[in-house]
Amino acid sequence: MRKAQPVSEQPQHSNDRVRRSNLVAVLRALHLDGAQSRAQLTRRTGLYRSTIAALVAELIERDLVAESLPETRVGVGRPSPIVTINPRVVAISVYPDVDALIGGVVGLGGTIHRRWRKPLTAKPTPEDAVELIAEAVSQVESELGRDHRIIGLGVALPALVDTDAGSVTLAPNLDWHGVPFAQMLRDRLGISAMIANDAQLGATAEREFGSASGVGNMIYLNGSGGGIGGGAFVDGREMRGFRGYGAEFGHIVIDHGGEACFCGQHGCFERCVRRDALVAALGVDSIDDEELGELLAGSDDPLVLGEVARQVDRLAAGISMLISVFAPERVVLGGFLASLYAARREELVRLVAERSFTLLADRVEIVSGGLGSREVLLGAAERVFEGLFADPARFRSARADSE
Ligand SMILES: [Zn+2]
């Protein structure tokens, strides 16, 4: 379980600031780790029992949490009430990809209320995407009960995203260049909208709710048909880099003088470790990542074995470099990289160990992502909830107020 980090009750802090920080600590603890009794929250935060009671009362008043008595009594005396986050405070997450608009409604606590995938016949222009998202949001608004509150829209994009400006600098597969997408969405929809790189959001989701839950130092690598993306947490904080451009791990150069990449270099990681080459070696049409893993593991075709061996070797080279830079405790692999890992786990672990600074590599666990396609939905919602966690005291009940 993660340790909540309340601000100590010292006189130099203004009361208001301390109260707000503690409100966030309690809310985040309930969001990430589920329902807890007031007694557990007291132990976890190290705050006074009366302080926790007052903070919970404020969160109840804002309709962010609810309280109930436990069903079974433990020991003597008054049972400690159970505090639960309100999953009907929701974010709408969407992911415009080349062939579909994927979306979902995600509540506080990581509850996915609904998901959809609308196939597209052509890759969407930014204007198309705005209209498709507007349709989806309007449908969600009409379907959700009045007790749900939508606090914003989070959009994951297969793109280099300038998170400071809320604009898409380059989405090679969608063919978008310099698009002020967050502003376009706000203008059209009138609600708060956040945009970010899909793999960075995947890293956030795995770190909050998945295979690297609560791990302070982790790197995440996601492979899709479009390439390799990544994310990293360093000392418990997400590494976003200048304007949010960080963790473009797909473009570290693994093979000098290798195949040309759209980014202007040759031999990028994502040109060496490729989903399409694996699928071609298998001689199959379109398959999902799970099937891909099974076929790779089961094949004895020399062509497949050769391609898998080459890619596992290159994947190990990339991971080893990242281990030297980040000293992660855990490396999480998603998308088809998880399929490759599932098919050749021992070999990958051995190669990474051989090529890394031993003392660093000895401590690293390599795992596959636990959230699958839920990753981007949860990650995009987290960016929306960040606004709420920045200052829950500003949160009011009306929908548009949260902007
Ligand atoms: Zn590149």
Residues whose N, C-alpha, C, O or C-beta is under 5 A from the ligand:
A	BS01	ZN	G250 H251 C261 C263 Q265 C268
